[in-house]
Amino acid sequence: TPQRSATGFDLRRLSMLLAVLEKRCGFKLGAKDVFLNITGGIKVDDPAIDLSIVCAILSSNVDIAINEKTCFAAEVGLSGEIRPVNRCEHRIREAEKLGFERIFISKYNKINSKDYAIKVMTVSKIEEVFKSLFV
């Protein structure tokens, strides 16, 4: 039986994200252990962290690191769709200030990507993110 562990994140939410990756997106993770640790001792319950968690899991699965100048701000839905999050413009501005070069957000967020120095990647499905990062 594979182990599932989450520190600083809701274990049920992690299980849901893993189920979405397995059933809707075709990634074979059912037999693999998954350990998630949010560093710093904080507990995160913002759904905008969903996409970053999914990408970290996929990165480990394919054994390819994500560029350290890439960040994510989107919720993942039950069918693998990338959902918009609130205050997206603020999140993009903060990512710029922190030195990130690229941010993945939902294509359903209504923003003007030409207003930012950071490259704004708009996506609608997990598969699109996977192709952009690992293929």
C-alpha positions as CSV (number, residue, x, y, z in Angstrom):
1,T,0.0,0.0,0.0
2,P,1.5,3.4,-1.0
3,Q,2.1,5.9,1.8
4,R,0.5,9.4,1.7
5,S,1.7,12.0,4.0
6,A,1.1,15.8,4.2
7,T,2.6,18.3,6.6
8,G,1.1,21.8,6.4
9,F,-1.5,20.8,3.8
10,D,-4.8,19.0,4.0
11,L,-4.3,15.3,3.4
12,R,-7.8,14.9,1.9
13,R,-7.0,17.7,-0.6
14,L,-3.7,15.9,-1.5
15,S,-5.6,12.7,-2.0
16,M,-8.1,14.5,-4.3
17,L,-5.3,16.0,-6.4
18,L,-3.6,12.6,-6.7
19,A,-6.9,11.0,-7.8
20,V,-7.4,13.7,-10.4
21,L,-3.9,13.1,-11.8
22,E,-4.5,9.3,-11.8
23,K,-8.1,9.2,-13.2
24,R,-8.5,12.3,-15.3
25,C,-5.0,13.0,-16.5
26,G,-3.6,9.5,-16.9
27,F,-0.5,9.8,-14.7
28,K,0.2,6.5,-12.9
29,L,0.8,7.4,-9.3
30,G,-1.4,4.8,-7.5
31,A,1.5,2.6,-6.5
32,K,3.9,5.4,-5.5
33,D,4.5,7.0,-2.1
34,V,3.8,10.7,-1.9
35,F,5.2,12.9,0.9
36,L,4.3,16.6,0.9
37,N,5.9,19.0,3.4
38,I,5.2,22.7,3.4
39,T,8.4,24.1,5.0
40,G,8.6,26.7,7.7
41,G,5.9,25.1,9.9
42,I,3.1,26.9,8.2
43,K,-0.3,25.5,7.2
44,V,-1.5,26.4,3.8
45,D,-5.2,26.2,2.9
46,D,-5.3,28.6,-0.1
47,P,-6.5,26.6,-3.2
48,A,-4.1,28.7,-5.3
49,I,-1.3,26.3,-4.2
50,D,-3.0,23.3,-5.9
51,L,-1.1,23.7,-9.2
52,S,2.3,24.1,-7.5
53,I,1.7,20.9,-5.6
54,V,0.5,19.0,-8.7
55,C,3.6,20.2,-10.6
56,A,5.9,19.2,-7.7
57,I,4.4,15.7,-7.7
58,L,4.7,15.4,-11.5
59,S,8.3,16.7,-11.3
60,S,9.2,14.0,-8.9
61,N,7.4,11.4,-11.0
62,V,9.3,12.2,-14.2
63,D,12.5,13.0,-12.3
64,I,12.9,16.4,-13.9
65,A,13.4,19.5,-11.8
66,I,11.2,22.6,-12.4
67,N,13.1,25.8,-13.0
68,E,13.6,27.7,-9.8
69,K,12.4,30.9,-11.5
70,T,8.9,29.4,-12.2
71,C,5.9,29.8,-9.9
72,F,2.2,28.8,-10.0
73,A,-1.1,30.4,-8.9
74,A,-4.1,28.3,-9.7
75,E,-6.6,25.9,-8.3
76,V,-7.0,22.4,-9.8
77,G,-10.5,21.1,-10.4
78,L,-11.9,17.6,-10.3
79,S,-11.6,17.1,-14.0
80,G,-8.0,18.4,-14.2
81,E,-9.0,21.9,-15.3
82,I,-7.0,24.8,-14.1
83,R,-9.3,27.2,-12.2
84,P,-8.8,30.9,-11.6
85,V,-7.9,32.3,-8.2
86,N,-8.8,35.6,-6.6
87,R,-6.3,38.5,-6.5
88,C,-4.3,37.1,-9.4
89,E,-2.9,40.4,-10.4
90,H,-1.5,40.9,-6.9
91,R,0.0,37.4,-7.0
92,I,1.7,38.2,-10.3
93,R,3.1,41.4,-9.0
94,E,4.5,39.7,-5.9
95,A,6.1,37.0,-8.1
96,E,7.8,39.7,-10.1
97,K,9.1,41.4,-7.0
98,L,10.5,38.1,-5.8
99,G,12.5,37.6,-9.0
100,F,10.4,34.9,-10.7
101,E,10.6,34.9,-14.5
102,R,7.5,32.8,-15.3
103,I,4.1,32.2,-13.6
104,F,1.4,29.7,-14.6
105,I,-2.2,30.9,-14.0
106,S,-5.6,29.9,-15.3
107,K,-6.6,31.1,-18.7
108,Y,-9.9,32.1,-17.1
109,N,-8.3,34.8,-15.0
110,K,-9.0,38.1,-16.7
111,I,-5.7,40.0,-16.8
112,N,-3.6,41.8,-19.3
113,S,-0.4,39.9,-19.5
114,K,1.3,42.7,-21.3
115,D,1.3,44.8,-18.1
116,Y,4.0,42.6,-16.5
117,A,7.7,42.0,-16.8
118,I,7.2,38.3,-15.8
119,K,6.1,35.9,-18.5
120,V,2.5,34.9,-17.7
121,M,1.6,31.4,-18.9
122,T,-2.1,30.9,-19.2
123,V,-3.3,27.3,-19.1
124,S,-6.6,25.5,-18.9
125,K,-5.6,21.8,-18.2
126,I,-2.9,20.0,-16.3
127,E,-1.7,18.4,-19.5
128,E,-0.8,21.8,-20.9
129,V,1.3,22.6,-17.9
130,F,3.0,19.2,-18.1
131,K,3.9,19.8,-21.7
132,S,5.2,23.3,-21.0
133,L,7.4,22.1,-18.1
134,F,8.6,18.6,-19.0
135,V,8.3,17.9,-22.7
